């Protein structure tokens, strides 16, 4: 039997997350009775079995400890205390336009709409997939790449239930203004000296399209995990967005220079970055819109941290260039689900984004530093008259869209005074979404999402849960034994599939961009 990690303790005798482990389990040999899922990851004693959503403590045989037996019985009898039983609700297919901000989420945030919560978590997991798939290890010869082939992306991550297929990987060239964002290998011979994988474009498959009520095209941007060094990299300097050949009729529309440089820079000597991230996205979206021209379509852009800034910037670009406009002049809805994102541009940028009809819902933790930057002194919170006087300054910023503010101190699972990086963690934001029901409401888990995921890449869960910090790691850090019995890093097959050469080498792709 297995004790689920996500349940709360229900009495003083139930110690949360496997505290009460029977003596016959403590002495089980390493690996006995443990089954791993599809991904080859060691999880510091945590396992995921079958199609379960949660990591579980694997128990062998019948527990001899009466404490554990009673704990399990009480958990089953009192399940209402730990997970909300949701009422019958309308389907996503019926409500997707409201979920995507048709009415600017009026009445959906307080109290929290259960369907919106589920969709926010789903898109947040697609942003989290960028972190889980990225090779951060400088000792890897493939550092800076995605660890998986494009056609096997979601399957390799155990996310086939999301029902999407990746159609393109997105690459960017090293940006001198954001050195902490790019990861480089220590190997002398590497896959690319200047490129990094920064996200993907995916399309819902037939089954998911039917469930969602439309064909959903999602762009997911990689961010910066929990480390906050990149904040210092920002120049805190606005420049006209049109200066980087992004069309805009108003020269007063300005954005953070580091973000737009990352979005528009390219390196024609690199097969992965011969087109800028901007060109890669716009070309692929045009191709997909044309492919599905006879269907209902939505465009959803998501990202966390720096990825959130790129999500907002690319959504603006999509709308300004008209990539979302069909041949019959109808517009495809463009929505951004942003997680812990910084400010991107000035007030004029915000106004232009609203005029273009782009909908943005920003999920933030009130204790996170990143959403407070840049523009610490001149931002949307100062009086309108002051902002009007300061709008010409190069460090006057404004957030866009609608904010959903969460507070990690409301969760009984999390350390209230953890380090700032924990407050920025994406998995923590998804956990907070799961328990949020509205201002002043009790924190109660709603979807059964596993709180153990919070500690995947940080140390945020309270110690008495006994979930090891930073528990996600690749098996043997990617090392394997070769035929000579030596431990080596294996060559990654079909690395160049990552370049999506059928698109990079297409002159038609380039013409689509040039026509924007």
C-alpha positions in Angstrom: 0.0 0.0 0.0 1.1 3.6 -0.4 0.7 6.6 1.8 0.0 9.7 -0.3 2.4 12.5 0.3 -0.2 15.3 -0.2 -2.5 14.7 2.8 -2.5 17.0 5.8 -2.2 15.5 9.3 -5.5 15.0 11.0 -4.4 14.4 14.6 -1.4 14.8 16.8 -0.7 11.1 16.1 -0.4 11.6 12.3 2.9 13.1 11.5 2.8 14.6 8.0 4.4 13.2 4.9 5.6 9.8 6.2 6.7 10.7 9.7 5.0 7.7 11.0 6.9 5.0 9.1 6.7 1.4 10.5 9.9 -0.2 11.7 9.6 -3.0 9.1 9.8 -0.4 6.3 12.8 1.5 7.7 15.0 -1.5 7.2 14.0 -2.3 3.7 17.0 -2.7 1.4 17.6 0.2 -0.9 15.5 -0.1 -4.1 13.3 -2.9 -2.8 9.7 -2.6 -3.9 10.4 0.8 -5.5 9.1 1.5 -9.0 10.0 4.4 -11.2 7.9 6.1 -13.8 8.9 6.9 -17.3 11.5 9.5 -16.5 14.9 8.3 -15.3 15.2 10.4 -12.2 16.2 9.6 -8.7 14.0 11.4 -6.3 15.7 10.9 -2.9 13.3 8.2 -1.7 10.2 9.6 -3.4 8.7 7.5 -6.1 5.8 7.9 -8.6 3.9 4.8 -9.5 1.8 4.0 -12.5 -0.3 7.0 -13.5 -0.5 8.6 -10.1 -0.1 12.3 -9.8 1.6 12.2 -6.5 5.0 11.1 -5.3 4.4 8.4 -2.6 6.2 6.7 0.2 6.3 3.1 -0.9 5.3 0.6 1.8 5.9 -3.1 1.6 3.3 -5.5 2.9 0.9 -4.7 5.7 2.1 -2.0 8.1 2.7 -3.3 11.6 2.8 0.1 13.3 -0.7 0.9 14.7 0.1 4.6 14.4 0.4 4.4 10.6 -2.7 2.2 10.3 -4.8 4.6 12.2 -3.4 7.6 10.3 -4.4 6.0 7.0 -7.9 5.3 8.3 -8.3 8.8 9.5 -7.0 10.3 6.3 -9.6 8.3 4.4 -12.4 9.1 6.8 -11.6 12.8 6.9 -10.5 13.5 3.4 -12.9 16.5 3.2 -10.5 18.4 5.6 -7.6 18.2 3.2 -9.0 18.4 -0.3 -11.9 20.4 -1.5 -14.8 18.5 -3.1 -15.5 20.6 -6.1 -19.1 21.1 -7.2 -20.3 20.2 -10.7 -18.9 22.9 -13.0 -19.2 23.7 -16.7 -16.7 22.3 -19.1 -13.6 24.1 -20.4 -15.1 23.9 -23.8 -18.0 26.0 -22.7 -16.0 28.6 -20.7 -12.6 28.9 -22.3 -13.1 32.5 -23.5 -13.9 33.6 -20.0 -10.9 31.6 -18.7 -8.8 33.4 -21.2 -9.9 36.8 -20.0 -12.8 37.8 -22.3 -14.2 39.9 -19.4 -10.8 40.5 -17.7 -11.5 37.7 -15.1 -14.2 39.8 -13.4 -15.7 37.7 -10.6 -13.3 34.7 -11.2 -10.5 35.6 -8.8 -12.4 36.3 -5.5 -13.7 33.8 -4.9 -11.5 31.7 -7.0 -13.2 30.0 -9.9 -12.3 26.2 -9.8 -12.1 25.9 -13.5 -9.7 28.9 -13.8 -7.6 27.4 -11.1 -7.3 24.1 -12.9 -6.3 25.8 -16.2 -3.8 28.1 -14.5 -2.1 25.1 -12.9 -2.1 23.3 -16.2 -0.4 26.1 -18.1 1.9 26.7 -15.1 3.0 23.0 -15.5 3.7 23.6 -19.1 6.0 26.5 -18.1 7.6 24.3 -15.4 8.3 21.7 -18.1 10.9 24.1 -19.4 12.9 23.8 -16.2 12.4 20.1 -15.9 13.7 19.5 -19.4 16.6 22.0 -19.4 20.2 20.8 -19.0 21.6 23.1 -16.4 24.7 21.0 -15.6 27.9 22.8 -16.7 29.7 19.5 -16.6 27.4 18.2 -19.3 28.6 18.6 -22.9 25.0 19.4 -23.7 24.5 22.1 -21.1 22.1 24.7 -22.4 20.0 22.3 -24.4 16.7 20.5 -23.9 17.4 17.0 -22.6 14.7 15.5 -24.8 13.9 15.1 -28.4 11.1 17.4 -29.6 8.8 14.6 -30.6 9.2 12.9 -27.2 9.1 16.0 -25.0 5.9 15.5 -23.0 6.3 11.7 -22.9 9.8 12.0 -21.5 8.5 14.3 -18.7 5.5 12.0 -17.9 3.1 14.7 -19.1 1.3 12.9 -21.9 -2.0 13.6 -20.2 -1.7 17.2 -21.1 -2.4 16.2 -24.7 -0.1 18.5 -26.6 2.6 18.0 -29.2 5.7 20.2 -29.4 6.0 21.6 -32.9 9.1 23.8 -32.4 11.9 24.4 -29.9 12.9 28.1 -29.3 16.5 29.2 -29.0 18.2 32.5 -28.1 21.7 33.7 -28.5 23.8 34.7 -25.5 22.9 38.2 -24.3 25.6 40.3 -22.6 23.0 42.1 -20.5 21.7 38.8 -19.0 24.7 36.6 -18.4 23.1 34.7 -15.5 20.3 33.5 -17.7 22.5 31.5 -20.1 24.2 28.3 -19.1 27.4 27.1 -20.8 29.2 23.8 -20.7 32.8 23.5 -19.4 33.6 21.0 -22.2 36.1 22.4 -24.8 33.9 21.1 -27.6 30.2 21.9 -27.2 27.0 21.8 -29.2 26.9 25.6 -29.5 29.1 28.4 -28.1 26.3 31.0 -28.1 22.9 29.4 -28.0 20.6 28.3 -25.2 17.2 26.5 -25.4 14.6 28.9 -24.0 11.2 27.3 -24.6 8.9 25.6 -27.0 5.7 25.9 -29.1 3.1 23.2 -28.7 -0.4 22.4 -30.1 -3.2 20.5 -28.5 -3.9 17.1 -30.1 -7.3 16.0 -31.4 -8.5 14.6 -28.1 -7.5 17.6 -26.1 -8.8 20.0 -28.7 -12.2 18.4 -28.4 -12.1 18.8 -24.6 -10.9 22.4 -24.7 -13.4 23.4 -27.3 -10.7 24.8 -29.6 -7.2 24.1 -31.0 -4.9 25.7 -28.4 -1.4 26.9 -29.5 0.8 27.4 -26.5 4.1 29.1 -26.3 6.1 28.3 -23.1 9.2 30.4 -22.2 11.9 29.2 -19.9 12.8 31.4 -16.9 15.4 31.4 -14.3 14.4 28.8 -11.7 14.6 30.3 -8.2 17.9 32.1 -8.4 17.6 35.9 -8.4 21.0 36.9 -9.7 19.5 37.9 -13.0 17.6 40.8 -11.4 21.0 42.6 -11.0 21.6 42.0 -14.7 18.7 44.2 -15.7 19.9 47.6 -16.9 16.7 49.2 -15.6 16.7 51.1 -18.9 13.7 51.5 -21.2 14.1 52.0 -24.9 11.5 52.3 -27.7 10.3 48.9 -28.8 10.4 50.0 -32.4 14.2 50.5 -32.1 14.5 46.7 -32.5 12.4 46.6 -35.6 9.3 45.5 -33.7 6.5 47.5 -35.3 4.7 50.1 -33.2 2.9 53.3 -34.3 3.7 55.0 -31.0 7.4 55.9 -30.5 6.6 56.4 -26.8 6.0 52.7 -26.2 9.1 51.5 -24.4 10.3 48.2 -22.9 13.2 47.0 -20.8 16.2 46.9 -23.1 17.5 43.5 -21.8 14.3 41.8 -22.5 13.9 43.1 -26.1 17.5 42.3 -26.9 17.1 38.7 -25.8 14.0 38.5 -27.9 15.4 40.0 -31.1 19.1 39.1 -31.1 20.4 36.5 -33.5 23.7 34.9 -34.6 23.7 33.9 -38.2 26.8 31.8 -37.7 24.9 29.5 -35.3 22.4 27.0 -36.8 20.3 27.2 -33.7 20.1 31.1 -33.6 20.4 32.1 -37.3 16.9 33.4 -36.6 16.0 35.4 -33.5 13.6 34.0 -30.9 11.1 36.5 -32.3 11.5 35.2 -35.8 11.2 31.6 -34.7 8.0 32.3 -32.9 6.2 34.5 -35.4 7.1 32.1 -38.3 5.9 29.0 -36.5 2.7 30.7 -35.3 1.9 31.8 -38.9 2.5 28.2 -40.1 0.2 26.7 -37.4 -2.6 29.3 -37.9 -2.6 28.4 -41.6 -2.5 24.7 -40.9 -5.6 25.0 -38.6 -7.3 27.8 -40.5 -10.7 26.0 -40.5 -10.7 25.5 -36.7 -11.4 27.6 -33.6 -8.0 28.6 -32.3 -6.6 30.2 -29.1 -3.0 31.4 -28.5 -1.8 31.0 -24.9 1.6 32.4 -23.9 3.0 31.4 -20.6 6.3 31.7 -18.6 7.8 32.2 -15.2 10.2 34.8 -14.0 12.2 36.1 -17.0 10.1 33.8 -19.1 7.1 35.8 -18.0 8.6 39.0 -19.4 9.3 37.2 -22.7 5.7 35.9 -22.7 4.3 39.4 -22.4 6.7 40.9 -25.0 5.9 38.1 -27.5 2.2 38.4 -27.0 2.4 42.1 -27.7 4.4 41.3 -30.9 1.9 38.7 -32.0 -0.9 41.2 -31.7 1.0 44.2 -33.2 2.2 42.3 -36.2 -1.2 40.7 -36.8 0.0 37.1 -36.7 -3.2 36.3 -34.8 -5.5 37.7 -37.6 -7.0 35.2 -40.0 -7.6 35.6 -43.7 -11.2 36.6 -43.0 -9.9 39.4 -40.6 -11.2 37.7 -37.5 -8.8 37.8 -34.6 -7.6 34.7 -32.6 -7.7 35.4 -28.8 -4.2 36.0 -27.4 -3.8 35.4 -23.6 -0.8 35.5 -21.3 -0.7 33.5 -18.1 2.3 35.0 -16.3 3.9 33.6 -13.2 6.1 35.7 -11.0 7.1 38.1 -13.8 8.9 41.5 -13.6 7.6 44.7 -15.2 8.3 44.8 -18.9 7.6 48.3 -20.2 6.2 51.7 -19.5 2.7 53.0 -19.1 2.4 53.5 -22.9 3.3 49.9 -23.4 0.6 48.8 -21.0 -2.0 51.0 -22.8 -0.9 49.8 -26.2 -1.2 46.1 -25.1 -4.7 46.7 -23.8 -5.7 48.5 -27.0 -4.5 45.5 -29.0 -6.8 43.2 -27.0 -4.1 41.1 -25.4 -5.3 39.6 -22.1 -2.7 39.1 -19.3 -3.3 37.4 -15.9 -0.3 37.7 -13.6 0.1 35.2 -10.7 2.4 36.6 -8.0 3.5 35.8 -4.5 3.3 39.0 -2.5 6.7 38.2 -0.9 8.5 37.7 -4.2 11.0 40.4 -5.2 10.9 39.8 -8.9 7.4 41.3 -9.6 8.6 44.5 -7.8 11.3 45.0 -10.4 12.3 46.9 -12.4 10.9 50.4 -11.6 11.2 50.2 -7.9 10.5 54.0 -7.5 8.3 54.9 -10.5 5.7 52.3 -11.2 1.9 51.7 -11.3 1.5 52.1 -7.6 2.5 55.8 -7.4 -0.1 58.5 -8.0 -1.2 58.9 -11.6 0.0 62.5 -11.7 3.5 61.5 -10.6 3.6 58.7 -13.2 2.5 61.2 -15.9 5.4 63.5 -14.9 7.9 60.5 -14.8 6.8 58.7 -17.9 9.7 60.2 -19.9 12.2 58.8 -17.5 14.1 55.6 -18.6 13.3 53.9 -15.4 9.5 54.4 -15.1 7.7 51.1 -15.5 4.2 49.7 -15.2 2.8 46.2 -14.8 0.2 45.1 -17.3 -3.0 43.1 -17.1 -4.8 41.7 -14.0 -3.0 40.6 -10.9 -3.8 37.5 -8.8 -1.9 38.0 -5.6 -1.1 34.9 -3.4 0.7 34.7 -0.1 2.9 31.8 0.8 2.4 32.5 4.5 -1.2 31.3 4.2 -0.1 27.8 3.3 0.4 25.5 6.4 2.9 23.5 4.3 5.5 26.2 3.7 8.1 27.9 5.8 6.9 31.5 6.4 10.4 33.0 6.4 12.2 31.0 3.8 14.9 32.6 1.6 13.8 35.0 -1.2 14.5 32.4 -3.9 11.8 30.1 -2.4 9.2 32.8 -2.7 10.0 33.0 -6.4 9.7 29.3 -7.1 7.2 28.3 -9.8 6.2 25.0 -8.1 5.4 27.0 -5.0 3.2 29.3 -7.0 1.3 26.3 -8.4 0.9 24.9 -4.8 -0.5 28.3 -3.7 -2.9 28.3 -6.5 -4.1 24.9 -5.5 -5.0 26.1 -2.0 -6.3 29.6 -2.8 -10.1 30.1 -2.7 -10.2 33.9 -2.3 -9.2 36.7 0.1 -9.7 35.7 3.7 -10.6 32.1 2.8 -8.9 29.1 4.5 -6.1 27.5 2.5 -7.5 24.1 1.3 -6.0 22.0 -1.4 -8.4 21.8 -4.3 -7.0 19.6 -7.1 -5.0 17.0 -5.2 -1.7 18.4 -6.5 1.2 17.0 -4.6 2.8 19.6 -2.2 6.1 17.5 -2.3 6.6 19.1 -5.8 7.4 22.4 -4.0 10.7 21.0 -2.8 11.7 19.7 -6.3 14.2 22.5 -6.7 14.2 24.4 -3.4 13.9 24.0 0.4 10.5 25.5 1.1 8.4 22.8 2.8 8.4 22.9 6.6 10.9 20.4 8.0 8.4 18.2 9.8 7.0 17.1 6.4 10.4 15.4 5.9 10.5 16.0 2.2 14.1 16.4 1.2 15.0 19.7 -0.4 16.1 19.8 -4.1 15.0 16.2 -4.5 14.7 16.2 -8.3 17.9 15.0 -10.0 18.9 13.0 -13.0 19.8 9.4 -12.3 23.6 9.3 -11.7 23.6 12.9 -13.1 23.4 11.4 -16.5 26.5 9.2 -16.2 26.4 5.6 -17.6 28.7 2.7 -17.7 30.2 2.0 -21.1 31.2 -1.4 -22.4 34.6 -1.1 -20.7 33.0 -0.6 -17.3 33.9 3.1 -17.1 31.5 5.9 -16.1 31.0 8.3 -19.0 28.6 10.9 -20.3 26.7 9.2 -23.2 26.4 10.9 -26.6 22.9 12.2 -27.0 21.3 10.8 -30.2 19.8 13.1 -32.7 20.9 16.3 -31.0 20.4 18.2 -34.2 16.7 17.3 -34.1 16.6 20.1 -31.5 17.4 22.6 -34.3 14.1 21.8 -36.1 16.0 22.0 -39.4 12.8 21.7 -41.4 11.9 25.2 -40.2 15.3 26.8 -39.8 16.4 25.9 -43.3 13.1 26.9 -44.8 13.2 30.1 -47.0 9.4 30.2 -46.6 9.8 30.5 -42.9 12.0 33.6 -43.4 9.6 35.1 -45.8 6.8 34.8 -43.3 8.9 36.8 -40.8 9.9 39.4 -43.3 6.3 40.0 -44.3 5.4 40.8 -40.7 
